[in-house]
């Protein structure tokens, strides 16, 4: 198991690269989808509803197959050859779509929790849309959405375990290769080793989020007398 762990650890940077790309782009997509659904943007609103419903109701394995096998067929109609794209691009795109749908449902209620009167007051003093979002909406949204965003990122780490189905050599892909090379011998040890690696990644992810939340709360302290939160 020590030998297997050492080999599996070498795939962690690649796995985390996919997580970071999918998580950051997924959050960006989620913000756009949440705004479309909150503002009920014409034509885009029903599309956004269908998108969220489908991707929240189906497993990520289905999304990977749809993107990897289906997207090239669709793009071919527009003269784009997606078969030349790397498997990393396909895997990241599938996880972005999956993660974006889930996180949009975390951001939407967080946005709606902001008192409408505060938004009207921001408009009355001439704040632009970006200023209003940065100074009024975001500081109140973040504490509400933060735990769910953390959970979504942890789930995203675990969702990468299905990427081996399209031949990616991430943590689980490397584990499968070990099993195949040894003709199925000592499968239990390999899976335990893979589980330990995922456990360590999620543990460290939780600590990073806790530290970030601590720093955020620390900045909210008033430096003047009393130290009131």
Buried (B, 14 or more C-beta within 10 A) or exposed (E): EEEBBEBBBEBBEBBBEBBEBBBEBBBEBBBBBBBBBBEEEEEBBEEBBEBBEBBEEEEBBBBBBBBBEEBBEEBEEEEEEBEEBEBBBBBBBBBBBBBBBBBBBBBBBBBEEBEEEEBEEBEEEEBEEEEBBEEBBBEBBEBBBBEBBBBBBBBBBEBBBBBBBBEBBBBBBBBBBBBEEEEEEBEEBBBEBBEBBBEEBBEEBBEEBEEEBEEEEEEEEEEEEEEEE
